[in-house]
């Protein structure tokens, strides 16, 4: 069993008078984690799966008296896929306020469905956690650094979803199923998404441009919709934990880009399946961008798993000089250049001149494990 990095923080948040909310894409292991928490707490518990119609009915528009009758002497209440319950925020608020001796843990497979329904009712009454696919740091529990290094190419191509990692012989079919169903399920259920073919075209365009600056106008043209629609779709894809964005860094230096964005996939296996390319690195023309996506996604997972949320950017000017990744934490700015190969790199003079106090380091296969906290 691979223990999830957020588990100790989640356990520490319990029985403090607040609900614990676990966000994450489908199939990343939210139910498994919740069951592990249940075993660790070893108190009377009740698991409710909101995919079941009768469970949804039992939690919808109920009084605190009815909710108390439902859970009895339960001390740990586990509500899975909570976003499927109408007005779930009100129900969770009643549990927290009227039954404070019972700890509630709720999961949701997309933040746009769950958080929009709980933000106001649960203000000051919740701890929030994000569960991602496995990280290299988590795989380090069962693999030595040497073994992780050997597995890098496989993980780069097939990604880090638990079912993909745990059943490598079925990895291709698992990824195909994820892209066909789970990837679209929550998004297409949203009332602002009406054209699955547009979503598919947009995802493929984003996959092809992962690691490159993207233009919403060009994406709109490729998908056959207007720019506003593209912006809405991208926002929903981000809230469904499919992609994430990096903004360009600028302090009003004239030559720096200010409008473009880079869009990455949280899981490179999904990205590769979307473009139907599971070829090994030596046969790929996109290996540089794919590696950049993988590295930055692993850094994102490392930061969020440990509850740190630095400001993040990329830097590029109109002379095509660039730094792949920047972080600002505690007022200190740091940069990294990400390379698949071992070639040397030179920090652009324009960047040095503008930000002389910002160190820039190289990240490649030799030191990736250190960059993402996976060396132990």
Secondary structure, 3 states (H helix, E strand, C coil): CCCCCCHHHHHHCCCCCCEEEEECCCCCCHHHHHHHHHHHHCCCEEEEECCCHHHHHHHCCCCHHHHHHHHCCCCEEEEECHHHCCCHHHHHHHHHHHCCCCEEEEEECCHHHHHHHHCCCCCCCEEEEECCCCCHHHHCCCCCHHHHHHHHHHHHHHCCCHHHHHCHHHHHHHHHHHHHHHHHHHHHCCCCCCCHHHHHHHHHHHHHCCCCEECHHHHHHHHCCCHHHHHHHHHHHHHCCCEEEEEECCCCCCCECCCCEEEEECCHHHHHHHCCCCCCHHHCCCHHHHHHHHHHHHHHHHHHHCCCCCEEEEEEECCCCEEEEEEEECCEEEEEEECCCCCCCCCCHHHHHHCCCCEEEEECCCCHHHHCCCCC
